[in-house]
Amino acid sequence: MTTYPEQANGGCMCGAVRYAVDGAPMSSIFCHCMSCRRHTGAPVVALAGY
Ligand SMILES: [Zn+2]
C-alpha cells in the first residue's frame, strides 16, 4: 500500500516558483528518457501528476 502526505510542496531550483498540492497524485512514474536525464543530471526521475 502506498501512502502520500496530506500536502506536498516543491518548486524550481532558483526559488521563483513554489507550489503546494493536496491529496494523492493522479499518477506517478519513474522516467529515464533522454530529456529527463539531461534536465536533471540523474539516471532516473520520479514524477507525480496532480
Ligand atoms: Zn522523461
N, CA, C, O and the ligand as a Tripos MOL2 file, in Angstrom:
@<TRIPOS>MOLECULE
protein
  201   199    51     0     0
PROTEIN
NO_CHARGES

@<TRIPOS>ATOM
      1 N           0.8440   -1.1880    0.0000 N.3       1 MET1
      2 CA          0.0000    0.0000    0.0000 C.3       1 MET1
      3 C           0.8790    1.2380    0.0000 C.2       1 MET1
      4 O           1.8150    1.3500    0.7920 O.2       1 MET1
      5 N           0.5720    2.1560   -0.8870 N.am      2 THR2
      6 CA          1.3200    3.4080   -0.9750 C.3       2 THR2
      7 C           0.6140    4.4770   -0.1700 C.2       2 THR2
      8 O          -0.6030    4.6340   -0.2690 O.2       2 THR2
      9 N           1.3670    5.2080    0.6210 N.am      3 THR3
     10 CA          0.7930    6.3290    1.3680 C.3       3 THR3
     11 C           1.4090    7.6230    0.8700 C.2       3 THR3
     12 O           2.5580    7.6540    0.4310 O.2       3 THR3
     13 N           0.6280    8.6880    0.9440 N.am      4 TYR4
     14 CA          1.0740   10.0030    0.4910 C.3       4 TYR4
     15 C           0.8700   11.0060    1.6140 C.2       4 TYR4
     16 O          -0.0280   10.8420    2.4400 O.2       4 TYR4
     17 N           1.7030   12.0500    1.6500 N.am      5 PRO5
     18 CA          1.4810   13.1020    2.6390 C.3       5 PRO5
     19 C           0.1990   13.8660    2.2870 C.2       5 PRO5
     20 O          -0.2150   13.8830    1.1280 O.2       5 PRO5
     21 N          -0.4290   14.4950    3.2860 N.am      6 GLU6
     22 CA         -1.6480   15.2690    3.0190 C.3       6 GLU6
     23 C          -1.3580   16.4270    2.0780 C.2       6 GLU6
     24 O          -2.2130   16.8000    1.2740 O.2       6 GLU6
     25 N          -0.1700   16.9990    2.1680 N.am      7 GLN7
     26 CA          0.1930   18.0940    1.2730 C.3       7 GLN7
     27 C           1.6460   17.9090    0.8510 C.2       7 GLN7
     28 O           2.5060   17.5940    1.6740 O.2       7 GLN7
     29 N           1.9120   18.1090   -0.4450 N.am      8 ALA8
     30 CA          3.2740   18.0540   -0.9660 C.3       8 ALA8
     31 C           3.6700   19.4540   -1.4370 C.2       8 ALA8
     32 O           2.8590   20.1540   -2.0430 O.2       8 ALA8
     33 N           4.8940   19.8620   -1.1650 N.am      9 ASN9
     34 CA          5.3840   21.1850   -1.5490 C.3       9 ASN9
     35 C           6.6410   21.0260   -2.3860 C.2       9 ASN9
     36 O           7.3830   20.0540   -2.2410 O.2       9 ASN9
     37 N           6.8670   21.9880   -3.2590 N.am     10 GLY10
     38 CA          8.0790   21.9620   -4.0640 C.3      10 GLY10
     39 C           8.2470   23.2600   -4.8050 C.2      10 GLY10
     40 O           7.5470   24.2380   -4.5390 O.2      10 GLY10
     41 N           9.1910   23.2680   -5.7490 N.am     11 GLY11
     42 CA          9.4270   24.4690   -6.5340 C.3      11 GLY11
     43 C          10.6340   24.3120   -7.4210 C.2      11 GLY11
     44 O          11.2750   23.2630   -7.4620 O.2      11 GLY11
     45 N          10.9290   25.3870   -8.1320 N.am     12 CYS12
     46 CA         12.0650   25.3600   -9.0520 C.3      12 CYS12
     47 C          13.3640   25.6080   -8.2890 C.2      12 CYS12
     48 O          13.3460   26.0180   -7.1290 O.2      12 CYS12
     49 N          14.4840   25.3550   -8.9500 N.am     13 MET13
     50 CA         15.7870   25.4580   -8.2970 C.3      13 MET13
     51 C          16.1250   26.8780   -7.8360 C.2      13 MET13
     52 O          16.7850   27.0350   -6.8090 O.2      13 MET13
     53 N          15.6930   27.9220   -8.5650 N.am     14 CYS14
     54 CA         16.0310   29.3010   -8.1690 C.3      14 CYS14
     55 C          15.0670   29.8360   -7.1160 C.2      14 CYS14
     56 O          15.3320   30.8830   -6.5240 O.2      14 CYS14
     57 N          13.9520   29.1450   -6.8660 N.am     15 GLY15
     58 CA         13.0120   29.5690   -5.8400 C.3      15 GLY15
     59 C          11.9470   30.5360   -6.3270 C.2      15 GLY15
     60 O          11.1080   30.9570   -5.5300 O.2      15 GLY15
     61 N          11.9450   30.9080   -7.6090 N.am     16 ALA16
     62 CA         10.9600   31.8610   -8.1320 C.3      16 ALA16
     63 C           9.5540   31.2590   -8.1680 C.2      16 ALA16
     64 O           8.5680   31.9810   -8.0220 O.2      16 ALA16
     65 N           9.4580   29.9510   -8.3610 N.am     17 VAL17
     66 CA          8.1590   29.2810   -8.4310 C.3      17 VAL17
     67 C           8.0540   28.2950   -7.2780 C.2      17 VAL17
     68 O           8.9350   27.4560   -7.0880 O.2      17 VAL17
     69 N           6.9670   28.4000   -6.5040 N.am     18 ARG18
     70 CA          6.6990   27.4530   -5.4250 C.3      18 ARG18
     71 C           5.3020   26.9040   -5.6400 C.2      18 ARG18
     72 O           4.4500   27.5820   -6.2140 O.2      18 ARG18
     73 N           5.0570   25.6850   -5.1850 N.am     19 TYR19
     74 CA          3.7200   25.1090   -5.2910 C.3      19 TYR19
     75 C           3.4200   24.2420   -4.0740 C.2      19 TYR19
     76 O           4.3160   23.7920   -3.3590 O.2      19 TYR19
     77 N           2.1190   24.0270   -3.8710 N.am     20 ALA20
     78 CA          1.6480   23.1080   -2.8320 C.3      20 ALA20
     79 C           0.4440   22.3830   -3.4070 C.2      20 ALA20
     80 O          -0.4320   23.0080   -4.0040 O.2      20 ALA20
     81 N           0.3930   21.0650   -3.2310 N.am     21 VAL21
     82 CA         -0.7190   20.2560   -3.7300 C.3      21 VAL21
     83 C          -1.2560   19.4040   -2.5840 C.2      21 VAL21
     84 O          -0.5160   18.9880   -1.6930 O.2      21 VAL21
     85 N          -2.5610   19.1550   -2.6330 N.am     22 ASP22
     86 CA         -3.2300   18.3520   -1.6110 C.3      22 ASP22
     87 C          -3.6310   16.9970   -2.1730 C.2      22 ASP22
     88 O          -3.9570   16.8730   -3.3540 O.2      22 ASP22
     89 N          -3.6040   15.9920   -1.3220 N.am     23 GLY23
     90 CA         -4.1270   14.6830   -1.6870 C.3      23 GLY23
     91 C          -3.1270   13.8320   -2.4420 C.2      23 GLY23
     92 O          -1.9540   14.1810   -2.5840 O.2      23 GLY23
     93 N          -3.6310   12.7020   -2.9210 N.am     24 ALA24
     94 CA         -2.8050   11.7420   -3.6460 C.3      24 ALA24
     95 C          -2.6570   12.1680   -5.1040 C.2      24 ALA24
     96 O          -3.5830   12.7630   -5.6560 O.2      24 ALA24
     97 N          -1.5310   11.8850   -5.7410 N.am     25 PRO25
     98 CA         -1.3760   12.2070   -7.1610 C.3      25 PRO25
     99 C          -2.2820   11.3330   -8.0280 C.2      25 PRO25
    100 O          -2.6340   10.2170   -7.6450 O.2      25 PRO25
    101 N          -2.6550   11.8550   -9.2050 N.am     26 MET26
    102 CA         -3.4580   11.0840  -10.1570 C.3      26 MET26
    103 C          -2.6120    9.9830  -10.7900 C.2      26 MET26
    104 O          -3.1200    8.9200  -11.1470 O.2      26 MET26
    105 N          -1.3060   10.2560  -10.9250 N.am     27 SER27
    106 CA         -0.3960    9.2610  -11.4790 C.3      27 SER27
    107 C           0.9990    9.5290  -10.9500 C.2      27 SER27
    108 O           1.3050   10.6430  -10.5260 O.2      27 SER27
    109 N           1.8350    8.5240  -10.9740 N.am     28 SER28
    110 CA          3.2380    8.6880  -10.6020 C.3      28 SER28
    111 C           4.0510    7.6880  -11.4210 C.2      28 SER28
    112 O           3.6450    6.5430  -11.6190 O.2      28 SER28
    113 N           5.2060    8.1510  -11.8890 N.am     29 ILE29
    114 CA          6.0360    7.3020  -12.7390 C.3      29 ILE29
    115 C           7.5170    7.5500  -12.4430 C.2      29 ILE29
    116 O           7.8860    8.5530  -11.8320 O.2      29 ILE29
    117 N           8.3440    6.6230  -12.8850 N.am     30 PHE30
    118 CA          9.7820    6.8210  -12.9820 C.3      30 PHE30
    119 C          10.0860    6.9440  -14.4660 C.2      30 PHE30
    120 O           9.6150    6.1290  -15.2600 O.2      30 PHE30
    121 N          10.8700    7.9540  -14.8590 N.am     31 CYS31
    122 CA         11.2140    8.1360  -16.2620 C.3      31 CYS31
    123 C          12.7350    8.1900  -16.4230 C.2      31 CYS31
    124 O          13.4360    8.8040  -15.6190 O.2      31 CYS31
    125 N          13.2210    7.5440  -17.4590 N.am     32 HIS32
    126 CA         14.6560    7.5660  -17.7430 C.3      32 HIS32
    127 C          14.8980    7.9730  -19.1930 C.2      32 HIS32
    128 O          15.8930    7.5750  -19.7990 O.2      32 HIS32
    129 N          13.9540    8.7910  -19.7620 N.am     33 CYS33
    130 CA         14.1420    9.2370  -21.1460 C.3      33 CYS33
    131 C          15.3110   10.2350  -21.2020 C.2      33 CYS33
    132 O          15.7420   10.7650  -20.1780 O.2      33 CYS33
    133 N          15.8090   10.4760  -22.4120 N.am     34 MET34
    134 CA         16.9570   11.3670  -22.5830 C.3      34 MET34
    135 C          16.6740   12.7690  -22.0620 C.2      34 MET34
    136 O          17.5460   13.3840  -21.4480 O.2      34 MET34
    137 N          15.4510   13.2930  -22.3010 N.am     35 SER35
    138 CA         15.0850   14.6350  -21.8520 C.3      35 SER35
    139 C          15.1620   14.7480  -20.3310 C.2      35 SER35
    140 O          15.7640   15.6890  -19.8140 O.2      35 SER35
    141 N          14.5690   13.8170  -19.6180 N.am     36 CYS36
    142 CA         14.5960   13.8550  -18.1500 C.3      36 CYS36
    143 C          16.0210   13.7090  -17.6260 C.2      36 CYS36
    144 O          16.4000   14.3960  -16.6780 O.2      36 CYS36
    145 N          16.8040   12.8350  -18.2230 N.am     37 ARG37
    146 CA         18.1790   12.6530  -17.7600 C.3      37 ARG37
    147 C          19.0040   13.9050  -17.9770 C.2      37 ARG37
    148 O          19.8060   14.2750  -17.1190 O.2      37 ARG37
    149 N          18.8170   14.5740  -19.1330 N.am     38 ARG38
    150 CA         19.5800   15.7870  -19.4070 C.3      38 ARG38
    151 C          19.1610   16.9440  -18.5110 C.2      38 ARG38
    152 O          20.0040   17.7330  -18.0840 O.2      38 ARG38
    153 N          17.8500   17.0550  -18.2170 N.am     39 HIS39
    154 CA         17.3710   18.1660  -17.3990 C.3      39 HIS39
    155 C          17.7500   18.0200  -15.9300 C.2      39 HIS39
    156 O          17.8750   19.0220  -15.2250 O.2      39 HIS39
    157 N          17.9330   16.8070  -15.4660 N.am     40 THR40
    158 CA         18.2080   16.6160  -14.0510 C.3      40 THR40
    159 C          19.6320   16.1650  -13.7570 C.2      40 THR40
    160 O          20.1170   16.3400  -12.6400 O.2      40 THR40
    161 N          20.3000   15.5940  -14.7380 N.am     41 GLY41
    162 CA         21.6240   15.0410  -14.4860 C.3      41 GLY41
    163 C          21.5670   13.7520  -13.7020 C.2      41 GLY41
    164 O          22.5760   13.2920  -13.1660 O.2      41 GLY41
    165 N          20.3740   13.1660  -13.6360 N.am     42 ALA42
    166 CA         20.1940   11.9170  -12.8900 C.3      42 ALA42
    167 C          19.8690   10.7920  -13.8690 C.2      42 ALA42
    168 O          19.3720   11.0540  -14.9640 O.2      42 ALA42
    169 N          20.1440    9.5440  -13.4890 N.am     43 PRO43
    170 CA         19.8460    8.4170  -14.3810 C.3      43 PRO43
    171 C          18.3560    8.1050  -14.4710 C.2      43 PRO43
    172 O          17.9230    7.4680  -15.4310 O.2      43 PRO43
    173 N          17.5560    8.5430  -13.4840 N.am     44 VAL44
    174 CA         16.1080    8.2990  -13.4720 C.3      44 VAL44
    175 C          15.4420    9.4020  -12.6650 C.2      44 VAL44
    176 O          16.0320    9.9250  -11.7190 O.2      44 VAL44
    177 N          14.2070    9.7620  -13.0360 N.am     45 VAL45
    178 CA         13.4710   10.8380  -12.3830 C.3      45 VAL45
    179 C          12.1280   10.3020  -11.9070 C.2      45 VAL45
    180 O          11.4720    9.5530  -12.6310 O.2      45 VAL45
    181 N          11.7100   10.6720  -10.7020 N.am     46 ALA46
    182 CA         10.3810   10.3310  -10.1910 C.3      46 ALA46
    183 C           9.4500   11.5060  -10.4370 C.2      46 ALA46
    184 O           9.7630   12.6340  -10.0550 O.2      46 ALA46
    185 N           8.3010   11.2550  -11.0750 N.am     47 LEU47
    186 CA          7.3350   12.3040  -11.4270 C.3      47 LEU47
    187 C           5.9740   11.9490  -10.8600 C.2      47 LEU47
    188 O           5.6030   10.7760  -10.8070 O.2      47 LEU47
    189 N           5.2260   12.9630  -10.4340 N.am     48 ALA48
    190 CA          3.8540   12.7600   -9.9730 C.3      48 ALA48
    191 C           2.9760   13.8000  -10.6590 C.2      48 ALA48
    192 O           3.3520   14.9670  -10.7670 O.2      48 ALA48
    193 N           1.8000   13.3680  -11.1220 N.am     49 GLY49
    194 CA          0.8460   14.2690  -11.7720 C.3      49 GLY49
    195 C          -0.3460   14.5180  -10.8750 C.2      49 GLY49
    196 O          -0.9280   13.5710  -10.3470 O.2      49 GLY49
    197 N          -0.7230   15.7830  -10.6910 N.am     50 TYR50
    198 CA         -1.8710   16.1520   -9.8470 C.3      50 TYR50
    199 C          -2.9580   16.8100  -10.6710 C.2      50 TYR50
    200 O          -3.9980   17.1880  -10.1320 O.2      50 TYR50
    201 ZN         11.2710   11.5870  -19.3140 Zn       51 ZN51
@<TRIPOS>BOND
     1     1     2 1
     2     2     3 1
     3     3     4 2
     4     3     5 am
     5     5     6 1
     6     6     7 1
     7     7     8 2
     8     7     9 am
     9     9    10 1
    10    10    11 1
    11    11    12 2
    12    11    13 am
    13    13    14 1
    14    14    15 1
    15    15    16 2
    16    15    17 am
    17    17    18 1
    18    18    19 1
    19    19    20 2
    20    19    21 am
    21    21    22 1
    22    22    23 1
    23    23    24 2
    24    23    25 am
    25    25    26 1
    26    26    27 1
    27    27    28 2
    28    27    29 am
    29    29    30 1
    30    30    31 1
    31    31    32 2
    32    31    33 am
    33    33    34 1
    34    34    35 1
    35    35    36 2
    36    35    37 am
    37    37    38 1
    38    38    39 1
    39    39    40 2
    40    39    41 am
    41    41    42 1
    42    42    43 1
    43    43    44 2
    44    43    45 am
    45    45    46 1
    46    46    47 1
    47    47    48 2
    48    47    49 am
    49    49    50 1
    50    50    51 1
    51    51    52 2
    52    51    53 am
    53    53    54 1
    54    54    55 1
    55    55    56 2
    56    55    57 am
    57    57    58 1
    58    58    59 1
    59    59    60 2
    60    59    61 am
    61    61    62 1
    62    62    63 1
    63    63    64 2
    64    63    65 am
    65    65    66 1
    66    66    67 1
    67    67    68 2
    68    67    69 am
    69    69    70 1
    70    70    71 1
    71    71    72 2
    72    71    73 am
    73    73    74 1
    74    74    75 1
    75    75    76 2
    76    75    77 am
    77    77    78 1
    78    78    79 1
    79    79    80 2
    80    79    81 am
    81    81    82 1
    82    82    83 1
    83    83    84 2
    84    83    85 am
    85    85    86 1
    86    86    87 1
    87    87    88 2
    88    87    89 am
    89    89    90 1
    90    90    91 1
    91    91    92 2
    92    91    93 am
    93    93    94 1
    94    94    95 1
    95    95    96 2
    96    95    97 am
    97    97    98 1
    98    98    99 1
    99    99   100 2
   100    99   101 am
   101   101   102 1
   102   102   103 1
   103   103   104 2
   104   103   105 am
   105   105   106 1
   106   106   107 1
   107   107   108 2
   108   107   109 am
   109   109   110 1
   110   110   111 1
   111   111   112 2
   112   111   113 am
   113   113   114 1
   114   114   115 1
   115   115   116 2
   116   115   117 am
   117   117   118 1
   118   118   119 1
   119   119   120 2
   120   119   121 am
   121   121   122 1
   122   122   123 1
   123   123   124 2
   124   123   125 am
   125   125   126 1
   126   126   127 1
   127   127   128 2
   128   127   129 am
   129   129   130 1
   130   130   131 1
   131   131   132 2
   132   131   133 am
   133   133   134 1
   134   134   135 1
   135   135   136 2
   136   135   137 am
   137   137   138 1
   138   138   139 1
   139   139   140 2
   140   139   141 am
   141   141   142 1
   142   142   143 1
   143   143   144 2
   144   143   145 am
   145   145   146 1
   146   146   147 1
   147   147   148 2
   148   147   149 am
   149   149   150 1
   150   150   151 1
   151   151   152 2
   152   151   153 am
   153   153   154 1
   154   154   155 1
   155   155   156 2
   156   155   157 am
   157   157   158 1
   158   158   159 1
   159   159   160 2
   160   159   161 am
   161   161   162 1
   162   162   163 1
   163   163   164 2
   164   163   165 am
   165   165   166 1
   166   166   167 1
   167   167   168 2
   168   167   169 am
   169   169   170 1
   170   170   171 1
   171   171   172 2
   172   171   173 am
   173   173   174 1
   174   174   175 1
   175   175   176 2
   176   175   177 am
   177   177   178 1
   178   178   179 1
   179   179   180 2
   180   179   181 am
   181   181   182 1
   182   182   183 1
   183   183   184 2
   184   183   185 am
   185   185   186 1
   186   186   187 1
   187   187   188 2
   188   187   189 am
   189   189   190 1
   190   190   191 1
   191   191   192 2
   192   191   193 am
   193   193   194 1
   194   194   195 1
   195   195   196 2
   196   195   197 am
   197   197   198 1
   198   198   199 1
   199   199   200 2
@<TRIPOS>SUBSTRUCTURE
     1 MET1         2 RESIDUE 1 A MET
     2 THR2         6 RESIDUE 1 A THR
     3 THR3        10 RESIDUE 1 A THR
     4 TYR4        14 RESIDUE 1 A TYR
     5 PRO5        18 RESIDUE 1 A PRO
     6 GLU6        22 RESIDUE 1 A GLU
     7 GLN7        26 RESIDUE 1 A GLN
     8 ALA8        30 RESIDUE 1 A ALA
     9 ASN9        34 RESIDUE 1 A ASN
    10 GLY10       38 RESIDUE 1 A GLY
    11 GLY11       42 RESIDUE 1 A GLY
    12 CYS12       46 RESIDUE 1 A CYS
    13 MET13       50 RESIDUE 1 A MET
    14 CYS14       54 RESIDUE 1 A CYS
    15 GLY15       58 RESIDUE 1 A GLY
    16 ALA16       62 RESIDUE 1 A ALA
    17 VAL17       66 RESIDUE 1 A VAL
    18 ARG18       70 RESIDUE 1 A ARG
    19 TYR19       74 RESIDUE 1 A TYR
    20 ALA20       78 RESIDUE 1 A ALA
    21 VAL21       82 RESIDUE 1 A VAL
    22 ASP22       86 RESIDUE 1 A ASP
    23 GLY23       90 RESIDUE 1 A GLY
    24 ALA24       94 RESIDUE 1 A ALA
    25 PRO25       98 RESIDUE 1 A PRO
    26 MET26      102 RESIDUE 1 A MET
    27 SER27      106 RESIDUE 1 A SER
    28 SER28      110 RESIDUE 1 A SER
    29 ILE29      114 RESIDUE 1 A ILE
    30 PHE30      118 RESIDUE 1 A PHE
    31 CYS31      122 RESIDUE 1 A CYS
    32 HIS32      126 RESIDUE 1 A HIS
    33 CYS33      130 RESIDUE 1 A CYS
    34 MET34      134 RESIDUE 1 A MET
    35 SER35      138 RESIDUE 1 A SER
    36 CYS36      142 RESIDUE 1 A CYS
    37 ARG37      146 RESIDUE 1 A ARG
    38 ARG38      150 RESIDUE 1 A ARG
    39 HIS39      154 RESIDUE 1 A HIS
    40 THR40      158 RESIDUE 1 A THR
    41 GLY41      162 RESIDUE 1 A GLY
    42 ALA42      166 RESIDUE 1 A ALA
    43 PRO43      170 RESIDUE 1 A PRO
    44 VAL44      174 RESIDUE 1 A VAL
    45 VAL45      178 RESIDUE 1 A VAL
    46 ALA46      182 RESIDUE 1 A ALA
    47 LEU47      186 RESIDUE 1 A LEU
    48 ALA48      190 RESIDUE 1 A ALA
    49 GLY49      194 RESIDUE 1 A GLY
    50 TYR50      198 RESIDUE 1 A TYR
    51 ZN51       201 GROUP 0 **** ****
